[in-house]
Amino acid sequence: MNMNTARQFIDRVGYKYLDFTNQIRVVGYTNAYVRTEGVKTRIHLNNIISPFLPQYDDPVDFKIQFFSQDGVLLKILHRTLERHGCSFIDVDEALSGIESPFGMVVVNAELSKAIRSRLTANKLRMVSSHYFVTWETQEGGINCSHCIESYNGSYFGIPGFMKGWIKPNRPIQNWISNSGIMPHGLEKMRLYFTNPGKKTILSDVEIRQNAQILHKEQLHLKPYGTGLLSIAPPQLKSFDPKGASLVIKVDALTGNAKPYAFLKYKGRGYLAHHA
């Protein structure tokens, strides 16, 4: 039995145990916060259980963790949302007095015993702690994003002795953007890369146009850290402002942790989206 086969066998036994004992696996999700260049970030939460169990009045508790760009845990907040409730967290207020221009946020739901019992009675075994993030520019523009990659450290809400046994195992893989970046009028490009995993990543990032490499840079992403690649078009060799869309190629990302692109166009504020 090789290591991969053994790992798969251990995982299957672990999941069977959790199902047999009616345990709910809670998946935390990650996103990037930005507090520089006049950008304000807000974390938008909603009671994720109400749509599944609308007949009950259960509140849901959330744990929100803020990490620095070096992967250092800066602060933990807790929020309780009533049935069908929603709320937001202003990151500047949450990190008041803490110097951290950008980093990663992790949100996970902390489910009560009553909610767990009701979910298992409906044959539900896993809950994803989805939420939204908005980035507001000083010019008044608002950009909204859902979270796209899970926290790869461990599942939440399972017995402590199980956390080292079964855990999210997102692959380290290469990635190339499907949606191009329009070059016309582009004045600045800031790419934020998060690492939601426990392993340090050395990643080569390429900016391409017409299959030609305009810029190449290596990022060093610590566990739970965030990296920034900031480029202005004059730095891009052979950049054609009237040419084809720019494409981003990355040789190592954790799972689906695609970069967040903050694009500054002439006469406009930053436009933010998943690259």
Residue, then its C-alpha position, 0 to 999 in steps of 0.5 A: m500500500n503506497m502513501n496515497t492509498a493509505r491516506q485515502f483509506i485513513d480518510r474513508v475510515g475517518y469520514k465513516y466515523l464522523d457520519f456514524t457519530n452524526q458529526i458535522r464538518v464545517v468548512g471555513y472559507t477565505n478571502a482577501y482584505v485590503r486597507t491601502e490605496g484608499v480601499k475599504t473592505r467589509i465582510h458580509l455575513n448571513n445566517i447560512i442555516s436559515p435557508f435549509l431549516p427555515q422552520y426553526d429560529d436558530p441563531v448561528d455564531f460565526k468566528i472571524q479570523f484576521f491574518s497579516q500578510d505574513g500569516v500571523l493571526l492578528k485578531i479573532l472576532h465573534r458574531t451571532l446572527e439571528r434567523h435570516g439575519c445578516s450583518f457586516i464587519d468593517v475591517d478598518e474598525a475591526l483592526s483599529g490600531i493594528e498596522s496591516p495593509f492587506g491580508m487574509v480573513v477566515v470565516n467559519a460557522e460555529l453550530s449549536k448542538a440543536i442545529r447539528s441534530r437538525l442537520t444530521a436528521n436531514k442527512l446533511r453532514m457538511v456546512s460551508s461557511h460562505y460569505f461575501v466581501t466588498w471593497e469600496t474605493q475612495e472614488g465611491g466604487i463598490n466591488c463585491s466578491h464571494c469567497i472561492e477557496s476553503y481554509n485548508g488547515s482543518y475542518f471546524g466543529i469536529p472532535g479535536f483528536m480528528k482534526g489531525w486525522i482528516k482535513p481538507n487536502r487541497p492540491i497545489q496546482n498551476w493556474i491560468s486566468n480564463s478572463g483577460i484584463m483589458p489593457h486600454g487605459l490601464e494605469k496600475m494593476r495590483l494582484y493579491f495572492t492568498n495562501p489558505g494552506k499550511k505549506t509555504i508556497l514559492s510561486d512564479v507569476e507571469i503577465r502575458q499578452n499575445a502569448q508573450i511574457l511581459h513580466k515575471e516575478q516570484l512570490h513567497l507565500k507563507p502559510y495563511g499569508t498574502g502576497l502582493l504583485s503591484i505593476a504599472p504598465p511602464q514596467l511591462k516589457s513590450f506592453d501594447p495598450k491597444g493589444a490583446s487582453l492580459v493573461i495571468k499565469v501562476d505555477a503554484l496555488t492552493g486549490n482555487a485560491k485565484p488572485y484578486a485583481f485590483l485594476k486602476y484605469k485612467g479617470r476611474g477608481y479601482l476595479a476589483h475582481h477574481a482574476 
